[in-house]
Amino acid sequence: MWSLAGNGYLFYYIDMNFRDNFQFDWVFWFQWVMATTLGWILGGILSTLGFLISGVGIGFFQWMILSGRINKPWRWALVTMPGWFIGWVLGIYLLPDDMSLLAGIILGLTTGISQWLLLRKIVNFSWWWIIFSVIGWVSGLYLLPGLLMSGIIAGIFTGICIILLLEQPILQTSE
């Protein structure tokens, strides 16, 4: 999957069969959206600190969806919680209410980066995860905020990304 271009630079390219063989997994995507939404809603129902707890729920439910798709999927919940906690404290508690755009950026960045730390060992192009996490949480918290919509919107964007990323696993070489 590596190619040496005419000018001597090494480039990574996507297997051209990916486009011909790829089929979007709508069931997995729907489960991912529901897992994200359910974690968000449960946190919102619990208390004032509930949305802080949403990160635990989202990480847990997404872990269940990732079972059978990645090795040791429980790690997903473990990396999600600290990223969510840091993002929530920095973006939600320390910023005024009228700064939801910046709050979404911060929450998407901190959660996306913490999850990327796991994804970078599993899939190629994992940096896209950070971008989609930011897009998802900015859209959910700023463009269409609400107890139900925030989780759905974030799940839609991150669900598309995780499906595409899981189709590009890092090939393990035997030594």
mmCIF file of the C-alpha atoms, coordinates in Angstrom:
data_MODEL
# 
_entry.id   MODEL 
# 
loop_
_atom_site.group_PDB 
_atom_site.id 
_atom_site.type_symbol 
_atom_site.label_atom_id 
_atom_site.label_alt_id 
_atom_site.label_comp_id 
_atom_site.label_asym_id 
_atom_site.label_entity_id 
_atom_site.label_seq_id 
_atom_site.pdbx_PDB_ins_code 
_atom_site.Cartn_x 
_atom_site.Cartn_y 
_atom_site.Cartn_z 
_atom_site.occupancy 
_atom_site.B_iso_or_equiv 
_atom_site.pdbx_formal_charge 
_atom_site.auth_seq_id 
_atom_site.auth_comp_id 
_atom_site.auth_asym_id 
_atom_site.auth_atom_id 
_atom_site.pdbx_PDB_model_num 
ATOM 1   C CA . MET A 1 1   ? 0.000   0.000   0.000  1.00 0.00 ? 1   MET A CA 1 
ATOM 2   C CA . TRP A 1 2   ? 3.041   2.270   -0.298 1.00 0.00 ? 2   TRP A CA 1 
ATOM 3   C CA . SER A 1 3   ? 4.105   3.806   -3.550 1.00 0.00 ? 3   SER A CA 1 
ATOM 4   C CA . LEU A 1 4   ? 7.317   5.520   -4.571 1.00 0.00 ? 4   LEU A CA 1 
ATOM 5   C CA . ALA A 1 5   ? 6.477   8.457   -6.809 1.00 0.00 ? 5   ALA A CA 1 
ATOM 6   C CA . GLY A 1 6   ? 8.699   9.533   -9.676 1.00 0.00 ? 6   GLY A CA 1 
ATOM 7   C CA . ASN A 1 7   ? 10.214  12.365  -7.638 1.00 0.00 ? 7   ASN A CA 1 
ATOM 8   C CA . GLY A 1 8   ? 11.397  9.986   -4.906 1.00 0.00 ? 8   GLY A CA 1 
ATOM 9   C CA . TYR A 1 9   ? 8.751   10.846  -2.311 1.00 0.00 ? 9   TYR A CA 1 
ATOM 10  C CA . LEU A 1 10  ? 6.957   8.084   -0.484 1.00 0.00 ? 10  LEU A CA 1 
ATOM 11  C CA . PHE A 1 11  ? 3.170   8.327   -0.590 1.00 0.00 ? 11  PHE A CA 1 
ATOM 12  C CA . TYR A 1 12  ? 0.455   6.309   1.071  1.00 0.00 ? 12  TYR A CA 1 
ATOM 13  C CA . TYR A 1 13  ? -2.499  5.488   -1.091 1.00 0.00 ? 13  TYR A CA 1 
ATOM 14  C CA . ILE A 1 14  ? -5.888  3.927   -0.518 1.00 0.00 ? 14  ILE A CA 1 
ATOM 15  C CA . ASP A 1 15  ? -6.411  0.479   -1.948 1.00 0.00 ? 15  ASP A CA 1 
ATOM 16  C CA . MET A 1 16  ? -8.333  1.106   -5.160 1.00 0.00 ? 16  MET A CA 1 
ATOM 17  C CA . ASN A 1 17  ? -10.524 -1.921  -4.435 1.00 0.00 ? 17  ASN A CA 1 
ATOM 18  C CA . PHE A 1 18  ? -11.927 -0.001  -1.457 1.00 0.00 ? 18  PHE A CA 1 
ATOM 19  C CA . ARG A 1 19  ? -14.173 2.049   -3.713 1.00 0.00 ? 19  ARG A CA 1 
ATOM 20  C CA . ASP A 1 20  ? -15.423 -0.984  -5.614 1.00 0.00 ? 20  ASP A CA 1 
ATOM 21  C CA . ASN A 1 21  ? -15.946 -3.213  -2.559 1.00 0.00 ? 21  ASN A CA 1 
ATOM 22  C CA . PHE A 1 22  ? -17.170 -0.717  0.033  1.00 0.00 ? 22  PHE A CA 1 
ATOM 23  C CA . GLN A 1 23  ? -20.751 -0.938  1.242  1.00 0.00 ? 23  GLN A CA 1 
ATOM 24  C CA . PHE A 1 24  ? -21.964 1.512   3.859  1.00 0.00 ? 24  PHE A CA 1 
ATOM 25  C CA . ASP A 1 25  ? -23.096 -0.377  6.963  1.00 0.00 ? 25  ASP A CA 1 
ATOM 26  C CA . TRP A 1 26  ? -26.401 1.330   7.702  1.00 0.00 ? 26  TRP A CA 1 
ATOM 27  C CA . VAL A 1 27  ? -27.187 -0.936  10.672 1.00 0.00 ? 27  VAL A CA 1 
ATOM 28  C CA . PHE A 1 28  ? -23.881 -0.147  12.367 1.00 0.00 ? 28  PHE A CA 1 
ATOM 29  C CA . TRP A 1 29  ? -24.354 3.552   11.619 1.00 0.00 ? 29  TRP A CA 1 
ATOM 30  C CA . PHE A 1 30  ? -27.864 3.556   13.137 1.00 0.00 ? 30  PHE A CA 1 
ATOM 31  C CA . GLN A 1 31  ? -26.594 1.703   16.222 1.00 0.00 ? 31  GLN A CA 1 
ATOM 32  C CA . TRP A 1 32  ? -23.769 4.247   16.570 1.00 0.00 ? 32  TRP A CA 1 
ATOM 33  C CA . VAL A 1 33  ? -26.192 7.186   16.335 1.00 0.00 ? 33  VAL A CA 1 
ATOM 34  C CA . MET A 1 34  ? -28.471 5.559   18.917 1.00 0.00 ? 34  MET A CA 1 
ATOM 35  C CA . ALA A 1 35  ? -25.546 4.786   21.254 1.00 0.00 ? 35  ALA A CA 1 
ATOM 36  C CA . THR A 1 36  ? -24.349 8.399   21.100 1.00 0.00 ? 36  THR A CA 1 
ATOM 37  C CA . THR A 1 37  ? -27.867 9.736   21.565 1.00 0.00 ? 37  THR A CA 1 
ATOM 38  C CA . LEU A 1 38  ? -28.708 7.398   24.442 1.00 0.00 ? 38  LEU A CA 1 
ATOM 39  C CA . GLY A 1 39  ? -25.502 8.297   26.303 1.00 0.00 ? 39  GLY A CA 1 
ATOM 40  C CA . TRP A 1 40  ? -26.247 12.002  25.775 1.00 0.00 ? 40  TRP A CA 1 
ATOM 41  C CA . ILE A 1 41  ? -29.871 11.699  26.922 1.00 0.00 ? 41  ILE A CA 1 
ATOM 42  C CA . LEU A 1 42  ? -29.064 9.620   30.012 1.00 0.00 ? 42  LEU A CA 1 
ATOM 43  C CA . GLY A 1 43  ? -26.544 12.195  31.124 1.00 0.00 ? 43  GLY A CA 1 
ATOM 44  C CA . GLY A 1 44  ? -28.992 15.019  30.506 1.00 0.00 ? 44  GLY A CA 1 
ATOM 45  C CA . ILE A 1 45  ? -31.724 13.360  32.539 1.00 0.00 ? 45  ILE A CA 1 
ATOM 46  C CA . LEU A 1 46  ? -29.575 12.567  35.577 1.00 0.00 ? 46  LEU A CA 1 
ATOM 47  C CA . SER A 1 47  ? -28.770 16.002  36.998 1.00 0.00 ? 47  SER A CA 1 
ATOM 48  C CA . THR A 1 48  ? -26.980 19.290  36.487 1.00 0.00 ? 48  THR A CA 1 
ATOM 49  C CA . LEU A 1 49  ? -23.746 17.342  36.263 1.00 0.00 ? 49  LEU A CA 1 
ATOM 50  C CA . GLY A 1 50  ? -25.530 14.878  34.022 1.00 0.00 ? 50  GLY A CA 1 
ATOM 51  C CA . PHE A 1 51  ? -24.054 16.096  30.766 1.00 0.00 ? 51  PHE A CA 1 
ATOM 52  C CA . LEU A 1 52  ? -20.648 15.669  32.336 1.00 0.00 ? 52  LEU A CA 1 
ATOM 53  C CA . ILE A 1 53  ? -21.679 12.085  32.990 1.00 0.00 ? 53  ILE A CA 1 
ATOM 54  C CA . SER A 1 54  ? -22.851 11.794  29.376 1.00 0.00 ? 54  SER A CA 1 
ATOM 55  C CA . GLY A 1 55  ? -19.271 11.054  28.403 1.00 0.00 ? 55  GLY A CA 1 
ATOM 56  C CA . VAL A 1 56  ? -19.384 7.875   30.485 1.00 0.00 ? 56  VAL A CA 1 
ATOM 57  C CA . GLY A 1 57  ? -22.645 6.820   28.837 1.00 0.00 ? 57  GLY A CA 1 
ATOM 58  C CA . ILE A 1 58  ? -21.521 7.685   25.330 1.00 0.00 ? 58  ILE A CA 1 
ATOM 59  C CA . GLY A 1 59  ? -18.206 5.879   25.805 1.00 0.00 ? 59  GLY A CA 1 
ATOM 60  C CA . PHE A 1 60  ? -19.950 2.824   27.257 1.00 0.00 ? 60  PHE A CA 1 
ATOM 61  C CA . PHE A 1 61  ? -22.650 2.535   24.579 1.00 0.00 ? 61  PHE A CA 1 
ATOM 62  C CA . GLN A 1 62  ? -20.198 3.148   21.744 1.00 0.00 ? 62  GLN A CA 1 
ATOM 63  C CA . TRP A 1 63  ? -17.952 0.469   23.260 1.00 0.00 ? 63  TRP A CA 1 
ATOM 64  C CA . MET A 1 64  ? -20.848 -1.983  22.967 1.00 0.00 ? 64  MET A CA 1 
ATOM 65  C CA . ILE A 1 65  ? -21.302 -1.071  19.292 1.00 0.00 ? 65  ILE A CA 1 
ATOM 66  C CA . LEU A 1 66  ? -17.572 -1.444  18.598 1.00 0.00 ? 66  LEU A CA 1 
ATOM 67  C CA . SER A 1 67  ? -17.498 -4.945  20.090 1.00 0.00 ? 67  SER A CA 1 
ATOM 68  C CA . GLY A 1 68  ? -16.398 -7.375  17.400 1.00 0.00 ? 68  GLY A CA 1 
ATOM 69  C CA . ARG A 1 69  ? -15.071 -4.572  15.205 1.00 0.00 ? 69  ARG A CA 1 
ATOM 70  C CA . ILE A 1 70  ? -11.939 -3.570  17.098 1.00 0.00 ? 70  ILE A CA 1 
ATOM 71  C CA . ASN A 1 71  ? -9.641  -5.453  19.444 1.00 0.00 ? 71  ASN A CA 1 
ATOM 72  C CA . LYS A 1 72  ? -10.301 -4.766  23.137 1.00 0.00 ? 72  LYS A CA 1 
ATOM 73  C CA . PRO A 1 73  ? -13.224 -2.385  22.539 1.00 0.00 ? 73  PRO A CA 1 
ATOM 74  C CA . TRP A 1 74  ? -13.494 -1.566  26.272 1.00 0.00 ? 74  TRP A CA 1 
ATOM 75  C CA . ARG A 1 75  ? -10.540 0.763   25.721 1.00 0.00 ? 75  ARG A CA 1 
ATOM 76  C CA . TRP A 1 76  ? -12.908 3.058   23.793 1.00 0.00 ? 76  TRP A CA 1 
ATOM 77  C CA . ALA A 1 77  ? -14.838 3.858   26.975 1.00 0.00 ? 77  ALA A CA 1 
ATOM 78  C CA . LEU A 1 78  ? -11.601 4.432   28.886 1.00 0.00 ? 78  LEU A CA 1 
ATOM 79  C CA . VAL A 1 79  ? -10.220 6.946   26.389 1.00 0.00 ? 79  VAL A CA 1 
ATOM 80  C CA . THR A 1 80  ? -13.568 8.700   25.897 1.00 0.00 ? 80  THR A CA 1 
ATOM 81  C CA . MET A 1 81  ? -14.120 9.616   29.555 1.00 0.00 ? 81  MET A CA 1 
ATOM 82  C CA . PRO A 1 82  ? -11.051 11.802  30.216 1.00 0.00 ? 82  PRO A CA 1 
ATOM 83  C CA . GLY A 1 83  ? -11.386 13.615  26.882 1.00 0.00 ? 83  GLY A CA 1 
ATOM 84  C CA . TRP A 1 84  ? -15.060 14.299  27.542 1.00 0.00 ? 84  TRP A CA 1 
ATOM 85  C CA . PHE A 1 85  ? -14.407 15.416  31.123 1.00 0.00 ? 85  PHE A CA 1 
ATOM 86  C CA . ILE A 1 86  ? -11.658 17.861  30.116 1.00 0.00 ? 86  ILE A CA 1 
ATOM 87  C CA . GLY A 1 87  ? -13.727 19.208  27.215 1.00 0.00 ? 87  GLY A CA 1 
ATOM 88  C CA . TRP A 1 88  ? -16.817 19.598  29.347 1.00 0.00 ? 88  TRP A CA 1 
ATOM 89  C CA . VAL A 1 89  ? -15.038 21.438  32.137 1.00 0.00 ? 89  VAL A CA 1 
ATOM 90  C CA . LEU A 1 90  ? -13.135 23.731  29.752 1.00 0.00 ? 90  LEU A CA 1 
ATOM 91  C CA . GLY A 1 91  ? -15.879 24.245  27.198 1.00 0.00 ? 91  GLY A CA 1 
ATOM 92  C CA . ILE A 1 92  ? -19.077 24.192  29.197 1.00 0.00 ? 92  ILE A CA 1 
ATOM 93  C CA . TYR A 1 93  ? -18.365 25.166  32.794 1.00 0.00 ? 93  TYR A CA 1 
ATOM 94  C CA . LEU A 1 94  ? -15.684 27.776  32.192 1.00 0.00 ? 94  LEU A CA 1 
ATOM 95  C CA . LEU A 1 95  ? -17.291 29.505  29.196 1.00 0.00 ? 95  LEU A CA 1 
ATOM 96  C CA . PRO A 1 96  ? -20.392 31.723  29.272 1.00 0.00 ? 96  PRO A CA 1 
ATOM 97  C CA . ASP A 1 97  ? -23.617 30.227  27.919 1.00 0.00 ? 97  ASP A CA 1 
ATOM 98  C CA . ASP A 1 98  ? -23.482 32.302  24.742 1.00 0.00 ? 98  ASP A CA 1 
ATOM 99  C CA . MET A 1 99  ? -20.210 30.618  23.709 1.00 0.00 ? 99  MET A CA 1 
ATOM 100 C CA . SER A 1 100 ? -21.728 27.288  22.609 1.00 0.00 ? 100 SER A CA 1 
ATOM 101 C CA . LEU A 1 101 ? -19.824 27.353  19.307 1.00 0.00 ? 101 LEU A CA 1 
ATOM 102 C CA . LEU A 1 102 ? -16.487 27.483  21.120 1.00 0.00 ? 102 LEU A CA 1 
ATOM 103 C CA . ALA A 1 103 ? -17.755 24.947  23.657 1.00 0.00 ? 103 ALA A CA 1 
ATOM 104 C CA . GLY A 1 104 ? -18.558 22.518  20.836 1.00 0.00 ? 104 GLY A CA 1 
ATOM 105 C CA . ILE A 1 105 ? -15.109 23.018  19.333 1.00 0.00 ? 105 ILE A CA 1 
ATOM 106 C CA . ILE A 1 106 ? -13.413 22.372  22.658 1.00 0.00 ? 106 ILE A CA 1 
ATOM 107 C CA . LEU A 1 107 ? -15.548 19.326  23.495 1.00 0.00 ? 107 LEU A CA 1 
ATOM 108 C CA . GLY A 1 108 ? -15.080 17.883  20.007 1.00 0.00 ? 108 GLY A CA 1 
ATOM 109 C CA . LEU A 1 109 ? -11.334 18.473  20.116 1.00 0.00 ? 109 LEU A CA 1 
ATOM 110 C CA . THR A 1 110 ? -10.666 17.023  23.552 1.00 0.00 ? 110 THR A CA 1 
ATOM 111 C CA . THR A 1 111 ? -12.915 13.998  23.051 1.00 0.00 ? 111 THR A CA 1 
ATOM 112 C CA . GLY A 1 112 ? -11.753 13.485  19.479 1.00 0.00 ? 112 GLY A CA 1 
ATOM 113 C CA . ILE A 1 113 ? -8.086  13.653  20.418 1.00 0.00 ? 113 ILE A CA 1 
ATOM 114 C CA . SER A 1 114 ? -8.500  11.223  23.305 1.00 0.00 ? 114 SER A CA 1 
ATOM 115 C CA . GLN A 1 115 ? -10.312 8.736   21.044 1.00 0.00 ? 115 GLN A CA 1 
ATOM 116 C CA . TRP A 1 116 ? -7.791  9.325   18.258 1.00 0.00 ? 116 TRP A CA 1 
ATOM 117 C CA . LEU A 1 117 ? -5.057  8.071   20.597 1.00 0.00 ? 117 LEU A CA 1 
ATOM 118 C CA . LEU A 1 118 ? -6.705  4.656   20.306 1.00 0.00 ? 118 LEU A CA 1 
ATOM 119 C CA . LEU A 1 119 ? -7.805  4.890   16.670 1.00 0.00 ? 119 LEU A CA 1 
ATOM 120 C CA . ARG A 1 120 ? -4.340  5.818   15.388 1.00 0.00 ? 120 ARG A CA 1 
ATOM 121 C CA . LYS A 1 121 ? -3.138  2.335   16.339 1.00 0.00 ? 121 LYS A CA 1 
ATOM 122 C CA . ILE A 1 122 ? -6.068  0.652   14.593 1.00 0.00 ? 122 ILE A CA 1 
ATOM 123 C CA . VAL A 1 123 ? -6.893  2.546   11.376 1.00 0.00 ? 123 VAL A CA 1 
ATOM 124 C CA . ASN A 1 124 ? -5.230  4.630   8.700  1.00 0.00 ? 124 ASN A CA 1 
ATOM 125 C CA . PHE A 1 125 ? -6.280  8.262   8.304  1.00 0.00 ? 125 PHE A CA 1 
ATOM 126 C CA . SER A 1 126 ? -7.324  8.341   11.976 1.00 0.00 ? 126 SER A CA 1 
ATOM 127 C CA . TRP A 1 127 ? -6.772  12.110  12.152 1.00 0.00 ? 127 TRP A CA 1 
ATOM 128 C CA . TRP A 1 128 ? -10.085 12.482  10.329 1.00 0.00 ? 128 TRP A CA 1 
ATOM 129 C CA . TRP A 1 129 ? -11.714 11.368  13.572 1.00 0.00 ? 129 TRP A CA 1 
ATOM 130 C CA . ILE A 1 130 ? -10.720 14.603  15.317 1.00 0.00 ? 130 ILE A CA 1 
ATOM 131 C CA . ILE A 1 131 ? -12.203 16.693  12.506 1.00 0.00 ? 131 ILE A CA 1 
ATOM 132 C CA . PHE A 1 132 ? -15.500 14.775  12.467 1.00 0.00 ? 132 PHE A CA 1 
ATOM 133 C CA . SER A 1 133 ? -15.709 14.854  16.247 1.00 0.00 ? 133 SER A CA 1 
ATOM 134 C CA . VAL A 1 134 ? -15.435 18.641  16.188 1.00 0.00 ? 134 VAL A CA 1 
ATOM 135 C CA . ILE A 1 135 ? -17.971 18.925  13.349 1.00 0.00 ? 135 ILE A CA 1 
ATOM 136 C CA . GLY A 1 136 ? -20.376 16.597  15.155 1.00 0.00 ? 136 GLY A CA 1 
ATOM 137 C CA . TRP A 1 137 ? -20.259 18.302  18.537 1.00 0.00 ? 137 TRP A CA 1 
ATOM 138 C CA . VAL A 1 138 ? -20.271 21.844  17.125 1.00 0.00 ? 138 VAL A CA 1 
ATOM 139 C CA . SER A 1 139 ? -23.322 20.924  15.054 1.00 0.00 ? 139 SER A CA 1 
ATOM 140 C CA . GLY A 1 140 ? -25.005 19.241  17.996 1.00 0.00 ? 140 GLY A CA 1 
ATOM 141 C CA . LEU A 1 141 ? -24.294 21.876  20.616 1.00 0.00 ? 141 LEU A CA 1 
ATOM 142 C CA . TYR A 1 142 ? -24.458 25.025  18.495 1.00 0.00 ? 142 TYR A CA 1 
ATOM 143 C CA . LEU A 1 143 ? -26.496 24.510  15.335 1.00 0.00 ? 143 LEU A CA 1 
ATOM 144 C CA . LEU A 1 144 ? -29.182 22.123  16.636 1.00 0.00 ? 144 LEU A CA 1 
ATOM 145 C CA . PRO A 1 145 ? -28.924 22.049  20.429 1.00 0.00 ? 145 PRO A CA 1 
ATOM 146 C CA . GLY A 1 146 ? -31.292 20.069  22.585 1.00 0.00 ? 146 GLY A CA 1 
ATOM 147 C CA . LEU A 1 147 ? -31.609 16.986  24.733 1.00 0.00 ? 147 LEU A CA 1 
ATOM 148 C CA . LEU A 1 148 ? -32.352 14.760  21.757 1.00 0.00 ? 148 LEU A CA 1 
ATOM 149 C CA . MET A 1 149 ? -30.815 16.551  18.761 1.00 0.00 ? 149 MET A CA 1 
ATOM 150 C CA . SER A 1 150 ? -27.324 17.138  20.159 1.00 0.00 ? 150 SER A CA 1 
ATOM 151 C CA . GLY A 1 151 ? -26.657 13.429  20.526 1.00 0.00 ? 151 GLY A CA 1 
ATOM 152 C CA . ILE A 1 152 ? -28.263 12.550  17.211 1.00 0.00 ? 152 ILE A CA 1 
ATOM 153 C CA . ILE A 1 153 ? -26.291 15.120  15.231 1.00 0.00 ? 153 ILE A CA 1 
ATOM 154 C CA . ALA A 1 154 ? -22.979 14.212  16.870 1.00 0.00 ? 154 ALA A CA 1 
ATOM 155 C CA . GLY A 1 155 ? -23.731 10.528  16.280 1.00 0.00 ? 155 GLY A CA 1 
ATOM 156 C CA . ILE A 1 156 ? -24.552 11.099  12.607 1.00 0.00 ? 156 ILE A CA 1 
ATOM 157 C CA . PHE A 1 157 ? -21.211 12.738  11.836 1.00 0.00 ? 157 PHE A CA 1 
ATOM 158 C CA . THR A 1 158 ? -19.018 10.520  13.989 1.00 0.00 ? 158 THR A CA 1 
ATOM 159 C CA . GLY A 1 159 ? -20.899 7.430   12.810 1.00 0.00 ? 159 GLY A CA 1 
ATOM 160 C CA . ILE A 1 160 ? -20.097 8.170   9.171  1.00 0.00 ? 160 ILE A CA 1 
ATOM 161 C CA . CYS A 1 161 ? -16.467 8.716   10.075 1.00 0.00 ? 161 CYS A CA 1 
ATOM 162 C CA . ILE A 1 162 ? -16.031 5.562   12.184 1.00 0.00 ? 162 ILE A CA 1 
ATOM 163 C CA . ILE A 1 163 ? -17.527 3.410   9.413  1.00 0.00 ? 163 ILE A CA 1 
ATOM 164 C CA . LEU A 1 164 ? -15.152 4.841   6.827  1.00 0.00 ? 164 LEU A CA 1 
ATOM 165 C CA . LEU A 1 165 ? -12.161 4.563   9.155  1.00 0.00 ? 165 LEU A CA 1 
ATOM 166 C CA . LEU A 1 166 ? -12.851 0.957   10.114 1.00 0.00 ? 166 LEU A CA 1 
ATOM 167 C CA . GLU A 1 167 ? -12.677 0.138   6.400  1.00 0.00 ? 167 GLU A CA 1 
ATOM 168 C CA . GLN A 1 168 ? -9.029  1.305   6.408  1.00 0.00 ? 168 GLN A CA 1 
ATOM 169 C CA . PRO A 1 169 ? -7.339  -0.849  9.068  1.00 0.00 ? 169 PRO A CA 1 
ATOM 170 C CA . ILE A 1 170 ? -3.623  -0.682  9.645  1.00 0.00 ? 170 ILE A CA 1 
ATOM 171 C CA . LEU A 1 171 ? -2.194  -3.870  8.227  1.00 0.00 ? 171 LEU A CA 1 
ATOM 172 C CA . GLN A 1 172 ? -0.241  -5.827  10.806 1.00 0.00 ? 172 GLN A CA 1 
ATOM 173 C CA . THR A 1 173 ? 3.014   -7.268  9.557  1.00 0.00 ? 173 THR A CA 1 
ATOM 174 C CA . SER A 1 174 ? 4.340   -10.486 10.987 1.00 0.00 ? 174 SER A CA 1 
ATOM 175 C CA . GLU A 1 175 ? 7.878   -10.287 12.258 1.00 0.00 ? 175 GLU A CA 1 
# 
